[in-house]
Amino acid sequence: MTNLRRTTLLATAFLAFTSLAMAEPKPGIAMLGDPALPPDFKSLPYANPDAPQGGELRQAVTGSFDSVNPFIVKGQPVTGTRTYVFESMLGRNWNEPFSLYGLVAETIDVSDDRQTFTFKIRPEAKFSDGTPVTAADVVFSMETLRDKGRPNFKNSYSKITKVETPDDHTVTFHQESGDRELPMIVGLMPIVPKAQWQDKDFAQTTLGPMVGSGPYVMDKIKAGETITFKKNPSYWGKDLPIGKGLWNFDTVRFDYYRDANAAFEAFKSGLADVRIETDPGRWNTGYDFPAVKDGKITLEKVEQRTPAPASGFIFNTRRPIFEDPRVREALVMAFDFEWANTNLFNNAYRRTYGYYAGSELSSEGKPVDDAEKAVLGDALAKLRPDFVDGSYKLPVSDGSGRDRKLLRKAVGLLAEAGWTMGDKGLVNAKGEPFTFTILVKDRDQEKIALHYQRTLQAIGITVNVRIIDAAQFTSLQNTYDYDMIPGTWFNSLSPGNEQVLYYGSDGRTVQGTRNYPGVADPAVDHAIQSMLDAKTREEFVAAVHAEDRLLVSGFYMVPFFDAGGQWVARWNTTGRPETQPLPGFEATTLWHNK
């Protein structure tokens, strides 16, 4: 080979590599396709850039807290820290499935294969103590959250194989895992100041104010009772378009109450400005007090255009009693939603199917197509015909609270799984009774659990319902020390890496994930990976359909219900834009009506 030819080939290879690795820096990025907002957008589409400034937003929450650090496993974190105090390199537009725009970082430069990505930090970005946000802080945040933070941080940031910081405002990340979502996950990483934490144990709970670069600072903190966030008058990013119309209050306060009734009474008496109601009975009959009648409070249902929350009583399949999917299907069959909806919820709810209900991502009623077959692979042969052709439907009772036809089917499934009726109720071959405990943390959850308890008692199953405080509930939930708990997953129109923490096999043993049922199915793992690898919308939707179908057919929870939106009560001293983002009510867009 001549020197000239060798030189030409090398030059060609170099140019090809550079074009792959160094795309043009852009102010935004989308998971699939291009971001919807133009580079010169003035504000987010659901924010009012001319919103009045000042005043205080007060919110009543239930439970307690013993830490202000929301990024670690230990402790019960306070509400609001991530939202008001900490920022990331990119910020989200909640009116798109998954698109990010420059925040602390001015631009992101991503290679075509997304293996290499570079953030350019704005030189004006500062923490609330006045120190600049630098590349060193970004690297420190990644390493600290990966090594001492919650499992979701470790799951994502462990994929980073190399980090380069050519100057104080440039950070380049490298990966080899092929995770196309990783540049966006890193872009959403909360940035903590190295100077505050390099000599402290980040993994320990704290009630001392944390420093961030966000629009607010922590002001008054009283463990378990209240926290106040005060707007930073020197906030560096107050003129950024992505924040225009947000952060309109001088102070934001969260007061903690024992239970939902106490929080409701606080709202009624004017101690809280807004309330998202979760009890349909209260929504239908409890809001008849004078302030509502006098027009001082607005009641509204805010539409949600994202998948309905996937909520229900979750089986802990780590427990032998729930290992058999026939047992789990029988218990799904025994939950009388129709009776509960009429007698407990004023017919306000609809039954929730699967994990992406109400969206194109749901597998409900959809037969497996060729694209999904490619994702399912060998798992397709293990699915029942009614799951393959999309004809499976959740049981519908006669509403009596004791539907004999459904209960007979449930008993039949239990018998197939080795449970038969004995003198002391349902027993297995060893004569051991079928008994378990449902842990709940408030009276609303207890009400549903007691209804379920009565139904299961009719087929010989003994259920204990135990109400515990929020801190204890969180501890047992994190260590998977329960039989059954109520739980919720909030899925977006662009599910991604979080699904590994929700349903990935490692979560069966690794504590602190949100794999509450202990799903350990290689087919689910493959569907999630296919979701992450997808380069087209068709590939992506097929992968999500496969995941949803496998989870529904696995009977990992007794599905609950949703209202198709949020019930919001708001004192008229608090205003909001006419439009709200896809997920629904957004408190950061509110303002004080003077």
N, C-alpha and C positions, 0 to 999 in steps of 0.2 A: 504494500500500500504506500503511495507516495505521501510525502510530508504535507503537500497541498491538500490532498484528499482527506488525510487524517485531521488536518486543521479544520477543514470545512465540516466534517462530521461532528467534531467536537463542538464547533460553534453552533451547529444546528441543534445538537442535543442540549446545549446550554440554554439556547433561546427557548426551546420547548419546555425545559424545566422551569425557566424563569416565568414564562407565561402561565404555567400551572401553579407555581408557588406564589406569585405576586400579582394578584388581580388588582384592579383599581380600587383604592380606598373609597368606601361609601359611608354615608351617614346612617344607614340602616340595613337590616337584613331580615329575611323571612325564612321560615322553615322550608316552605315550598313556594317557588315562584319569586316574585318581587314584592317589597313592601307597598302598601296601598297609598301611603301619604307621600306627597312630593317632597323633595329636599328643602323647599322653602315654606313648609307648612307653618301656620301661625299658632295653632294650638291643637290639642287632641279633639276629635269630633264630638265628644260628649262633655267637654268642659266649656265653661263660660269665661273667656279671657277677660271680660269686663266685670267679673263678680266683685261685689263689695268686699272690702277687707276689714278685719277686726272682729272683736267679740270672742266668745268662748263656745266650743262644742262640747256638750256633756253627754256621756253615754253610760248606761247602766249595764253591767255584765254580771253573770253569775259565777260563783266559784271563789277561787283565791289564787294567790301567787306568792312565790318565795324567791323569785329571781327575775332580773330584768334582761337576762341573756337568752334570746330565743334560739340560739344556734347550737346548743349542746343538748345532750340527752338528760343530764341531771336537772332536777327541779321542775317546778311548775312555772312557766314563763308568763310574764305580764303581757297583756294585749298592747299592740301598737308600736313596739320598738322597731321592728323591721320596716314598717310603713313610714314612720315619721322621722326616725333618727338616721337610718342607714340607706345608702344609695349603692348602685352598681354602675358598671361602665356603660350599660345600655338600659333603657327603660322601655316598658311595654305599652303598646296601644291595645287596650282591651276590646277594641271594636274590630279586631282581626283575629283569626284563629291563633296565629303565633308570629308576630312581627315585632322587631325591636328597633329602637332609634337611639341616637347618641345621647348620653347623659353625662357621666363623668368622662367618658371617652368621646372625643369628637368624631372619630371615624373607626370603622372596622375594615380590615383588609383580609379577605378569606380566599385561600386557594380553591381551585375548582373542585378538588376532591375533599375539601374541608379538613385536611390533615394539618394544615398550618394556618394560623390566624393571628393577626396583629391588631392591637388596640393602640390608638394615639390618645393619650390622656390630655384633657384640656389644661393648659398652664394655669388657668384661673381657679381650677377646682381646689377647694380647701376643706379641711375638717373644721368643726365648730370651734376648736381652740385656735384657729388661725393658721395652722401649719398646712403646707401644701400636700395634696394627694400625689404620691409619686409611684413610680413603677415598683419600688421596693415595698410599698404598702400593699400593692396588688399581689405581688408574689408571696408576701408574708400571709395575707388573707387566705390565699389558695392553700398554702402549706398548713396553716393552723386549722382551718376548717376541715381539711382532708384528714388531719391526724387527730384532732380533738373535738371535732364537731359531730353533728348528727350523721347517721349512716348514709343519708342521701348525698351529703357532701363527699364522703369517702368514695361512694360508688362512682360519682362523676369525675372528681378531680384526680383520682388514681389513674385515670386514662392518660393524663398528661405525662409525656415522656421527657420533655425538655422545655425549659423556659429561658428566653433571652431578653435582656434589658439593655439595649445599646445606649440608651440615655434615660434620664429621669422620667420621661413622658412617653416612652415606647415599651410595650411588652408584647413579645411574640411567643405563642404557645405552639407546641408540636404534639401530635398524637399519632399512634400507629393503629388504633383500634377501628378506624373507619366510622366512628360515631358522628353522623352528620348533624346531630343536634348539639354536640359538645360545644362548638363556638358560641351558641346561644345560651347554653347553660352557664358557661364561664362568663359570658356577658352579663348575666343576671346575678353573679356572685356578689354578696354583700362585702363591701370594702371596710375593713377594720384597721385602725391606725397601728402601725408597728410600734410606735413610741409608747403607746398605752399598755401594750400587752406582752412585749418581748421578755419582760422579767416577771410575768405573772402566769398563773396556771389558768389558761382559758377554759379548761374543762370543768372548773368549779363554779357553782352558782354564786351570784353576786347581787347585791342591792345597791351598789355604788353606781352613779351615773356613767353610762357608756358614751364614748365620744364617736360621732359619726360625721359624715359630710352632708347629711340631709337637712331639710328645712327647719327642723325642730330640735331642741335639746331637752333632756330630761330635767324636770324642775323638782316638783314635790313627789317623793316616793314614800309611801307608808305600806309596808309589807302586808299583803292580803286584803288591803282596804282601798287604796286609791293611788293613781299615778297621774301626774300632769305633765304634758309636753308643752313647752313654750317656744314660740316661733323665734328663730335666730334672726335678729335684725340685720346681721352681716352675712346672711346666707348667700353664698357665692353664685348659686344657680337661679336666682329669682327671675331673671329675664329670659331663661331658656324657654322656647316654645313648648317643649314637652311638659313643662310644669305650669304653663299659663292657665289660670282658672282652677288650679288645685291649691291646697295649702292656704286657704283663705282666712282661717281663724288665727287670732293671736295665741290662743291656748286651746288645747284639746285635752279633755280629762276623762279618764275611765274610773268609775266608782264600782266597787265590787259588792254584790249582795248575796245573801245566803242561797236563794233559789229564785225561780222565775216569777213567783208571786210577789216577792219582795221587790224585784227589779221593776215589775209592772207598777206596783204602788209608787215607786220612786218616779216613774214616768208620769203617772197620773197627777202627782203633786207638783210637777214642774221641776223636779231635780235632775231630769234627763231630757234632752231635746229631741231625740229620735229613738225609735224602737222598731226592730224587725220582729214581728210576732210569729211565733211558731205553733201556737195552740189555736186550732180552728174554732174550738168552743169559745175561747176568750175573744177571738176576733169577731165572732158572730154575735156574742151577747155581752162581752165585757166592756166594750167601748161606747157605752151609753151615758158616760158621766158628763157633768156640766160643760167642761171645756170643749168636748166634742160637739155637744148640742149648740154651744154658743159660737161655733165656727173658729175656735182658737187652735184647733188641731185638725190637720188634714189626714184623711185615711185613704190609702191608695194601694193598688196591686201593681207592682212593678214587674213587667215581663222579663223573663230570662230566656235568652236565645242560645243558650249552651245546653249540653246534655244535662238532664235532670240528675241531681245528686244520687249516687248509688248508696242507698242506706238500707239497713235491716238488722235483724238479729244475726250475728256472725257466729258460725260454728268454729270452734277451735279444733281442727282436725288433728292436732297433735295429741288430743285426748282419744284413747281407744274407743270410747263410746260413740265418737263421731267419725271414725275412720271409714266406715262403709257408706258410699254415696247413696245406697238405697235407704239407709236410715235418714240421711239428710233430706232426700226427696220426700220421704214420708212426713217429716216434720214441716217441710215447706207446705205440703198438702194440708196439714192440720191447722195452719194459720188462717183464721176466718177474717179476711180483710173486709168483706162486705158487711159483716156484723159490726166490726170496729168502725168502719167509715160512717155507718148510720148512727150508731149509739154513742160513739166517743168523739166523732169529728164532724158532725153536722153535714155529712156527705160533701165535705170540702176537698177531698183528695181523689187522685187517680192512682191506680197501682203502677209501680215502677218496674219495668222489665229490664233486667240486666244492668249494664254498667255505662251505657250511653243513650239512655232512653230519650225519645223525642228528637233525635238527630239522625243525620244520614249515616252516622257511625254505628248505629245500633243494628244488630243482626236480627231483630224482631221481624218475623214474617218474610225474611229474605232467604231464598234457597242458596246453597253454596254454589258460587259461579267458578269459572275456570281459574280466575286470578286468586280466589281464596283457596281453591284446591291446591294450588302450588305452594301456598303458605302452610296449609294443614298437613300435607304430605301423608305419612303413614297414619297420623291421628284421625284422618277422615274415616278410615275403616272401623274405628272404635266408637264413632258417634252413632247414637240411635237414629233411625230414619226420620223421626219427627224433628230432630235438631238439624239434620242434613237438608231437609226440604223446607225448613222454616215454619213448619206447622205447629211446633210446640207452643203451648200457651200456659200461662199461670193458671192454677186452679181457681174456679169461680164457685163460691158456695151459694146456698139458698138464703143466706143472711140470717139464719136462725141462731147462729152461735154454736150449733151442734148438728152440722150437716152429716147425716148418717152415711150417705153414699160416699162422700169424700173420706170420712173417717174409716169406713170399711176398707177403702183402697189403701189408706195409710197403714192400717193394721196388717193388710196383706203384704205390703212391702217390708214392714218390720219383721213379719214371720219369715219371709225369704232370707232376711239378714240374720235369722237365728233368735229373734225375740218372740216369746209366746206369753200368753196370759197365765199367770199363776195366782196363788192365793193372795199374794201381796202386790198384785199388779203385774206389769210387764217384766219378765225376767229373761236372762240368756240361758245358755245350756248349763252354766255353772250354778244357776239359781240366783244370780246377782240381779238386783232390781235395776230398772232403767230410771236413774235419777241424776239430775244435774242442777247447776245453779246459774241463774242469769244475774249478772252484776249490772246495776244501773246507777246513775249519779244524780238523778233528779226525779221529781214526782211525775213529770210528763212521761218519761221513759218507764217509770214504775207502772203507770196506768196501762200501758200497752202490754208490759210483761205479765201483769196479773190477768189480763184477758187471755193471753196465750197459755198461762198456767192452768186456767180453768178448762180450756179445750183439751190440753194434753192429759189432764187428770182423767178425762172421760175415756181415754184409751189406755189407762194404766201406767202413765208416766208421771213420776213425782218431780215437780220443778220447785226449787227454792228461789225466791226473788229477794235479792239483797241489795239495799241502797247504801252506797258509800260516798265519802266526800271526793271532790274532784282530784285532789292530790293523790289519794290512795288509788283512785280509778286509773289515773295516768301511769302510776308506778306498776300496777298489775298489768295494764295494757302493754307497756313497754317490755315487760318480761314474759308476756304471754301466759300469765298465771291466772287463767279463767277457763270456764267451760263455754260460756256464751256471753257475748256483750253486744249492745247496740253500737253500731259504727257507721261511718259515712266516708265515702270517697268522692271528692269533687273533681270530675273529669272535664277537660276542656275540649274544644274542637280540634286541638292539636296535641293529643297525648304523646308522651315521649319517655325520656329517661326515668321519670317518676314512677312509671309502670313497673320498673324493676324493683323498686322499693315497695310497691303495692302488692305485687303478685309473683315476683321472681323467686326461684327455688331457694336461694340463699337465705331469704327472709324466714324460712321455716325454723332456722336455728340462730341466726344473727339477731340479737335483741335490738329494739328501738326502731325497727322498720314499721311500715304500715301494712305488712302482710299478716293481718290479724287472723285470717283463717288457716294460715300455714300451708298455702298453696305450694306444691312442689311437683310441677308437671313440666317435663321437657318440651312438650308441645306449646304450652303457654310461653315458656322462655323463648322458643323459636319465633312465635308470633310477635312478641315484643321486639325481638331483634330485627325481624322483618320490617316492623314499623319504623325502627330507627334507621334502617338501611334504605328505605323507600326514597326514590328520586322523582316519582310522579304521584299525582293525587290518586290515580287508580290503584297503584301499588300500595299506597298508604291506607286507603279505605279498606282494601281487601285484608290487610294485616290486622286492622282494628276489628273488622268483622270476625276474623278468626279468633282473636283474643276474647272478644265478647261471647262468642258462641261456646268456646271451651269453658269459660268461667260459668256461664249460665248452666251448661250441661253438667258441670261439676257440683252444683248445688252447694255452694260455699256459704250462702246466707239465706235467711228467710226474708225475701224482699219486702220493703215497706212501700212508701207512697210519696207523692209530691203534689204540690198545689199548682204547678205550671207557672209559678212566679213567686214573688215575695210580698207578704203583707207588711206594709210600712206605715207606721203612725209618726207624724211629725208636727211638732209645735210650729205655728206659722211664723215664729221668730227665726226659723231656719228655712232657707230657700235652697232649691236645687235646679239644675238645668232641665229643660223639657225632655231631652233625650238622655238615656243612660246606656252604658256599654253593654256588650253581649251578655256578660254574666248577671246583669241586673243592677240593683241599688249599689251606688258607689259613694261612700261617705266622704272621700277626699275631694269630691266636686261640690260639696255643700258650702253655704255661706250664711252669715248672720244678717238677717233683715233688720236694719236699724229703724 
